[in-house]
């Protein structure tokens, strides 16, 4: 079992995210994962720096900890040729510590370039083509590609690592799980649903499974729940809502009825380590073996200290597909 720390790029500026990543390495985390957004989910979160610049700075200031995008959409706001080059460069400057997490995207971030946001069937078709382009470019040499949605013309990534980065593909149902199995090296999910892992395995996927575990640290659970409600209530809306709303104001409107009790139900809140283990176990039992702790509490340093002193050993004792210790 590997344990990761989610860098909340919508809640902190770039320098603070780099600082937290350095602290996460000191606290014993195996990797950090950062979302690749143009907008925050809610305006009061107040941030959304360019993830690739932040990751490069983290690579320069750390020695051991892994780095991952969670996740990048390589089809609308970016062309996959750009992501192929960016991921290859990051793999080189991090000495092979980078994992490229990809998905079909959210309207919140992709609509900004004025190309529209396609329906889910077309998004999956585009993601398939994007992954084919990235794989093609990582083989070296000049490459061209003619797809239904995406094209590539005489492109070459000159700086390539000896081993390409692992690609983890976000999935929530059978179609996306098949893409992960057929064109990725691993699976990425945000829900503790064993059927997601089952669909991935049945489609031939054999790689690691990444999953985000919702947590909110504070000395007491009510303080933690209030903080999570203020900045992270969007997380309880479900993927269909999260993928379709266009702006932070829409997420604010869509979450007016979310209560502290809802956050207490969905997040491990407060400072009882057993509550965190219980929440993480749901994802481990579902078959995931890379658990990313997403802290929505008000004190990131308090959470990092809490992880180091109370959670590290307990969470590593969990076993994918079984109860663990």
N, C-alpha and C positions, 0 to 999 in steps of 0.2 A: 504494500500500500504506500503510495506517495501522497504527500499533502502539499497543496499549493495555497498561496495567498492571493486573493483578488485585489488588484489595484483599482480602486473606484475612481476611474478617470473623470466621471461626471461630478465628483464631489471635491476633488483636490486639483490644484495646479501642478504643472509639470515638475517643478523643483521638489515639491512635497512628495509627489509620487516616487521620484528617484530616492528620496530620503527613506520613505517607507520600504522600498525594495531592499535597500541596504540593511535596514533593521530586520526585515523578514529573513534575510540570509543569516544574520546573527542569531535570530530566534530559532533557527533550525528548519525552516521550510525548505522543501525540495525545489519549488519553482514559484514564480509569480506569473500571474495572467492578467492581461489588461484588455479592456474592451476597446474596440476601434470605432469610435463614434465621431460624428460631426456636431451633434447636439447632445446635451444632457437629456435625461428622461423628464425632469422637471426643472423649471427655471430657477427654483430656489437651491438646486444643487450647485449651480453657478460656474461650472467648468466643463471643458471638453477639449483638452489639448491633443495635438497630433501624436497618436500612439507610437508611430515608428521612430520619431525623434526621441521620445521618452525611453523607448526600449534600447536605443543606441547608447543613451547616457547611462542607463542601468548596466548595460554590458560592460561599459568602461569602468564602472565604479564597484563592480562585484567580481567575485572569482569563481564561485561554485554554483550558485543558484541558477536553475533553468528559467527560461523566458518563453512566454507564449502569448499569442493573440487570442482573445476570447470574445467574439471572433471577428475576422475580417470578411467583408463581402467583396469578392474579386470580380464583380460583373457590371456594376452601374457607376458608382462614384469612382472606382478604379478600373482600369483595364487589367486583365490578368498578367499581361507582359510586365506591367509596373510592379505587381505583387511578386512575380517570379524574381525580378531583379532585387526588390527590397528584401525578400526573405533570404535570398542567397547571400546578400551583403551582411545581413544581421547574423546569419549562421557563421560567417567568417569572423566578424569582429567579436562574437561571443564564444569563439572556439567550440562551435558545435552544440551550444546550449539552447538553441532556439527550436520551438515547435510552432508551426503555422496552423493556427485554428481558423477554419473558414466556414462560412454559412451563406444562406441565400439572402440574408439581409433584412433590414427593417426600413419601412418607408421614412421613418424619423430621420435617418441619415442619408439615404440614397436619393431622395427626391430633390436634394439641394442643387444638383447639377442640371436640373431641368430636362431630364430624359424620361421622366415618368417612373412608375414603379409597377412592374408587371404582376400578373396574378401568379399564384403559387406554382402552377404547372409550368409556366414559362420560366419562373425563377429557377426551378429545378433543372430545366433544360439548359439554361444559361450557366448554372453552376457546373454541370457536367462538362460543358465546353471549356469553361475557365480552367478546370482542373486538368483537362487534356492539354491545354496550352501551356500551363505551368510545368507539367511533366515533360512536355516536348522541349521547352526551353532549357530545362535542367539537364537534358541529355547533351547539351553543348552544340555548337555550330549555328549556322544561320538557318532559321526555321520560318516556315509559312504555314498558315492554317486557314481553312475556309469552312466555317460552321454556319448553322442556320441563323445564329444570333451574333456571333463574335468572329472577328477575323484577325489574322496576324500576317504581317508582310515583312519578309527578310529581316527578322529580328534575331539578335544573339545576346545572351547574357555572358559577358566576358569573364567576370569574376565568379567562379562557382566553387563551392566547398567540395572536398573529396567525397563526402556523403551528403546527399540532399537532406534538408530538414524533414522531419516527420510531419505529415499533414493529418490533422484531426478534423473531421467533418461534423458539423452540428446536425443533429437529427431529432425529430420529434414523432415520426411515424414511419411506416414501411418504405415510402418512396425515398425519403432522405436517408434512411438507414441503408438502403441499397446503394445509394451514391457513396456513402461512407465506406461500405464494404468493397465496392468495385474500384473506386478511384482514390480512396484515402488510405492512411496507415493506422487510423484510430478513429474513435467516436467521441463526440462532444454533446452534452445534454444539460438541461437545466431542471429536469424533473426526475424524481426517484421512481421511474416506471420500469419495471423489469422487462416489459414488452419491447422497449426501445433497444435494450441490449440483445434481447432474443431475436428481434428482426435483423439486427446487425450480424449476429452470429449465423443465423439461418441463411443470410445472403453471402456468407463466406468470409466475413470479417474476423480477423484474429488479433487485432491490435488492442492497445490500451483504451480504456473508457474514462473520459474526463467528465466530471459533473460538478456543478456549483452548489454548495451547501449554504443555505441562508442562515446567517447568524447576526446577532447584535449584542456586543458586549457593553456592559455598564455594571457598576456595583450592585444594582438592583434591577429586576426585570421590567418594572414599569418605566424607569428612565430609559432603558434600552428600547422598549417597545415604542415609546413616544418619539425617540430619535429615528427609528426605522420608519415609523408612520410619516414623519415629516419629509424624508428624503427618498424612501425606497418603497412606498406603497404601490408603485407601479408593478412591482414584482409579483403581486398576487393576482394580477389581471388575466394571466394565461397568455400563451404564445400567440394565439390568433389576434388578440387585441394588441399585444406588444409589437407585432410585425406590421400592423396596418395603419396606426395613427400617425399623422404627419408631423406634429409639432409638440413641444413640451406643454403648451396650453391645453392641448387635447388630452394629454395624460392627466393633467390636473383636473380637468372636467370629468374624466372617466373614473376617477378614484375618490370622488367626494364622499362616497358612502363607506369607504374602507375605514375600519375602526382599530383602536389599539388591540382589541381582542383578536382581530384577524391577524395582526402581526405576531401576537403571542402564539397563535396557532401554527403559523407557517414558519416562524423564525425561532432559532434557539436564542432566547433573550436572557440577559442577566449574567450571573457569575457562577452558576452551578455547573461544574464540568459534566455531570451526568446528563444534563439536558442537551449539551452539545454532542456527546457521544450518541445519545438516542437519535438525534436528528441525522447525524452523519451515518449511523448504522442503516438507516432507510436506503441511502444511496449505495452503500456497500452491499447490502442484501440484494439490491436490484442488479448487481453485477459490475458496478463501477470500481476501478482500482486507482484512480487519480482524483482525489477529492479536493476541491478548491473552496476554501472558506471565504465567504463573501460577508464581511463585517459591515453592518449598517449602523453600528453603535457610534456614540459621539466621541470616542477616545481611541484612536488607532494604536497609540503606544500602550495604553492599558490592555488592549486586546492582544497585542504582540507579546507582552509580558505574560499574560494569562495563558496564551498558547504554549509558550516555552515552559512554564512551570506546571501547568495542569493538563494540557491536552495532548502534547506531542506523543508521548508513549501510548496513551489510551487510544488515540485514533489510528496509530500504526498497528495496533493489535487487531483492528477490524479486518475481516477477510471478505473479499468479493464473493458474493453469492452465499455467504454464511454469516453466522452471528458474530464470530470473533470474540475478543475479550473486552 
